[in-house]
């Protein structure tokens, strides 16, 4: 290992002394102490006694923040998520889940051509991110170095890609110890490429957006019927044909909410309506056009939380000089980062997600653009800490610096989203990590632990 | 920056129409289509036409539009369009895609809606494409530019489903399937012949009948107070069940007379109706059979020979079918053609000697009848929706321009406003372009991957 070592197993008690503490849930403590014990925050305040034998960190001139939470990520699942199985019927749960470091989907044989929703194309709804987590994913260290201590990690391949899990980025742990909440919700996409690419042409149904939506509708109709039949059979199996086990529907049924993509206002309206039809609690992700005045009334009508991508719209690189950009695409570039301000004003619960921006420097720059577009620093921090914790229902253990919560903390010199701020130490489950040396933008050039390790 | 934003938003917001109110259009040449042509006035309130005549009562507080003798016609209705659809108009991966629904993918921000308005279109039948024998579910929209997807839907209009015959569903020459599927990597999609197209439709309705019987049996049990487990709801067969029950119109893409007859026989066999034959370029050959079935015909004026099956067409098709008594409309199937359907109707006068009124009917009351919405739109009559188009010249003339378009008594298009807004929008766009360019002066050239 070259950098970012765990400092030590350390003494069981750590105290950050004389630091400025941004609790997020309460007022900022100008000078105070945070006591960490057994991976939890044991005490926080101005006048907190430091327990005897504690390892004391002098926080003079430094600030403590809650660890950042990336509300939608693939960190922790290295390489590609399991390829979409076209024939999803039958088979036990987890039976075909691929080891975490398989070759990219492109080299895998094409899935059989799907002839309709009943073939369950591009569905691996039964996959649980928690089961796929690999502590050796090199991106864990990269993003942790930017202050991210927790990720809502999702499988992202296929239409029903699987269920996300909330994981703490403690890279040296056993995978099971990293999981904070195993089941966050079902990741759904309506294009052939998810967060990490995939799919391909010619693999049959569905092909058009309306095909994807019809497929999603049919799955939920099937799930309702499946439950009915299963319940009836459980009640009295005598004389009744045994219902077929369908892992695709099992995965859908056990998901407590769904994540649907929406960038344009038209898509927000469409997806929120769809979720109502499906009777599913929903979180929208993307939200590129959330800056538009038309977005607020749509979002307010449904009171669903949203996840805002930090990958702001940009001028295309090397554009076709003849291509005519629409006024909308120009406004997206100019006004995009104002989305957070608009969501805040409208009272829509929102959280940031990095959308693949792994390098700390790029991440800072992206957040800075939202702040420049009118978002207060406090709200920017909240959208990365307490808000995602609330959206996922884990604010009782994460998202702020409070007694009894998990000791995920970031100790900095300077304000967290400033370009010249240095992150000193990142605590995950109370364990201190030093940030890795700055990596080139995009996280390229990382060394691997073992030669030939597949990313 | 804030100022720039507000101007830009104002430019967009300006496109949002003014609200419905009491309006009187005076001094107009009113072509009612169903009740002759007169010089006079039309009064409307709460979106409905309240009075039509040489003189009308002008209610207090009414907005008065002086038409200056110009022509007022009912809003144009396009019985075949694919605008305002997101993410593809074809779910062509399967031979029967009746599970998909245009309603799910309406894009109310498609600029084609505004441009259709500028061409006098107020209502359009938005269809799934013709890639498969039985395509997706369709929906009738009003061109209410500025409303959301739900706000465009023609409330109360019966939804439809797209069928397609001939070359498109059998996909001759298309590497995605049919006879062209030589490449091993791409599996062929049945059918590859016209025989196969018929088989696909028959097989689908065999399944639909069995499905319907299953549900009917269930409904009967429930009616008897039993509590059986309901059958599985199948979106694909559900749509076809609705066709069998007469709750969903069939709009069938077709060209050749033989396949038209085939489809009418299949429909008769299974006991459902073809509501409209679309394109129907050889309809003039089998007009009595079409009339006997009760199907409407929605065709092009003089657009043909773009493929082999569209070769034996004549521009007299519309007139000939009309003379046999078929309800005939002219459609666009195209966002550009959609903007001048008035001149398409005019061509029926040149080819076949259709009267001025009957020609105009082909883009107004006739498509309304075909879509089952003629009680609401298609003519200027008291009680109908105030969907009106004001032309500066005779609407069947090539030189006629649309001045104003009203839907539900609300002005959705105004030429003078549109012209001035276009300038403002262009200026805003340039400003934004300059600003973005300025703000990214040090943009690095795109990095090339190594090797």
Interface residues (C-beta under 8 A of the other chain):
Chain A: X110 X113 X114 X115 X116 X117 X190 X202 X204 X205 X206 X207 X208 X209 X210 X211 X212 X213 X214 X215 X217 X218 X221 X222 X225 X228 X229 X232 X264 X265 X266 X267 X269 X270 X273 X274 X293 X298 X315 X317 X318 X325 X327 X330 X331 X333 X334 X335
Chain B: X1 X4 X5 X8 X9 X11 X12 X13 X86 X87 X88 X89 X90 X91 X92 X93 X94 X97 X99 X100 X101 X102 X104 X105 X107 X108 X109 X128 X136 X148 X149 X150 X176 X185 X186 X187 X229 X230 X232 X233 X234 X235 X236 X425 X428 X429 X432 X433 X435 X436 X440 X443 X445 X446
